[in-house]
Amino acid sequence: MQDAAKPPHIPVLLRPILQHLAPIRGVWLDGTLGAGGYARALLDAGADQVIGVDQDPLALKMARDWGAPYGARLRLVEGNFAQLDAHAGNLIDGVVLDLGVSSMQLDQAARGFSFAKDGPLDMRMAQSGPSARDLINGEDEAALADILYHFGEERASRRIARSIVRARAEAPIETTLQLAEIVASCLPRPKPGQSHPATRSFQALRIAVNAEFTALVAGLEASERALKPGGKLAVVSFHSMEDRVVKRFLAARSGQGGRANRYSPESPQDAARFRLIQRSGVVADAQELDENPRARSARLRMAERLDAPAGAAPKDELGLPALAMDKKR
């Protein structure tokens, strides 16, 4: 039985967060509370209060148990980190965002995030709104192919979308294993050590169901508004598309500007809103990889808030997938 005093998974890149952002003081916001690994570590490291935000009611229900010893030092909020400045209320000293799916979500077959166990095609982090089942059985072939290609970088997107449409014509696609088998039938058998053929497709569907890129940009902008001068921001991402957005956001907001691609004009330099704490992203060291294989694909980016006024991010320069850009216009 899981010990209620311990989180069911190890928070990724926690040591470098605590090392580079020390001292941990004042009010911090954990915008992706999950099982509470980061929030608990921040409180234990000296934060006066942590505001734990999560859109998953289960995460907040669990937090009421493990968080009880912290009393008023832990404030729980049900919501999306896209509105984290509103959840914070006043200016705060730090923000931590872990963009990965929580292990407790992956481990529950009923949530439909993983093909490792059979379960209903759900994938909704907030447990409300349209599900992956609705998307798989309702979108046309072209729309499904776009989702798989732009959010999963799946090169066989058209072939997979065609197979999905063909399969659902016979009967609705209801479960994770049904979908995983359809995707796997379109791709070569993986070699030893390679990921499951459905990995990219499941990633793409999860991103689409939860509008993750829209939330990511909004959350980065909200962090800029929420942090007081000297406040710290830490973002842990798990795939290259997310990391590209975080990297370009922080580059643009630290006065480095840059270009969306080599052919676009260089953007004018704005007053810097952040100072990069590490110019390149931090990855897991050998010790962490040995302790926690989940850290293999993780990358941490950190910055310190300066005193220039907050503003809207230059979305055309953030390297967003084309489908995410289309939905913003």
C-alpha positions, 0 to 999 in steps of 0.5 A: 500500500502506498505510504500517504506520507510519500509521493508515488513518484520522484519529482524530476530535476528537483535537486538542480531546482533547489540548488540554482533557485536557493534560497527558497523563501517567501510564497511559491506556486507549484502550477502542476501539483500532481502528487506534490513532490515539488510542493513538499520539497519547496516547503521543506526547503524553507518556503513560507507558503506554497500555492498548489494548483492542479486541474485534476480533482484527484491530485487535490484530494490526495494533497489534503492528506499528505499536506495536512501537516503543513497547515496553512503553509500549503494552499490548494487551488483547483485550476489551470496554471494558465491563470496562475497569476489570478490563483496567486493573487499577490506578487510571489517569489517563485513558480515551478511548472512540471509539464509532464503527465503525473505518474499517478495519472499514467498508472490509473487505467481509467484515466486513459493516458497510457497504452500500458493498461487497457482503459477508456480513451479519456486523457482529460487532465481536468476530467471535464470537457471532450475526451480523446474518445470524442476526438478519435471518433468525431474528427475527420481524417484530415483533422486527425492527421494534423493532430498526430503530425503537429502535436506528435511529430508522427510521420505516418500521421496520414496512414494512421488517421486513415486506419482510425477512420476505417476502424471506427466505421465498423464500431466506435473506438472506445479503449486505449488498447484498441487505439494502440493496436490500430496505430501499431498496425500502421508502423514497423515493429519496434526494435529492442529498446525503441518506444511503443509505436503508439507513443507519439500518437498518444502524446499528440492526442493528450496535447490536443485534448488538454490544449496544452500549448495554449495553456503553456504560453498562457502559463508562461505569460501568467508567470511573468505577471505573477513574479515579483522582481527577483522572483524565480521561474523553473519549467521542466519539459519532457519533449522537444516541442515544449522545450522549444517554446519555453526556451524561445519564450525566455530568450525573447523575454530576457532581451535576446530576441531572435528569429522564428526561423532564419528567413524571418526578420529579427525582432526588436529588442524589448526591455528584459523581463527575465534574466536567464539563470542557466543559458542552456537547459539542465538535464539529469545527471547520472545519479538521477538517471539511475534513481529515476529513468523518467528523467531521461527526456526532461529538461529544466529551464530557469530564469529570474524576474526583473523589474520591467513591466509584464506584457504579451509574448511574441507568439509567432517567435515561440516555435509553436506547432502550426496547429497550435498557432492556427488555433490562436488566430 
